[in-house]
Amino acid sequence: MATSEEGAAPAGPAGAELTIPQMGVVEQVLVVEWLVEDGSLVTAGESVVVIDTDKAETELEAPASGRLHVLVPAGDEEVAVGTVLATVSTG
């Protein structure tokens, strides 16, 4: 499975946002599975979520080290590219 650091965007000095990156012409993705639980400590670069396009599943990595706060649960609804999936509090 491929990983992507492109989904990382700064969220200010106390945290970072994990967003769905632009992947070609894909506009919507499905959040398949969170690999770590909400509230868990994560390390920058650690795979934390699996997303699915109509072509492939991709693991996205934590944009920073800290505590993960899931904003979009895994499920059956697709979400748009650019959506913030989670934040990582670093402060």
Order of alpha helices (4+ residues) and beta strands (2+ residues): beta-beta-beta-beta-beta-beta-beta-beta-beta-beta
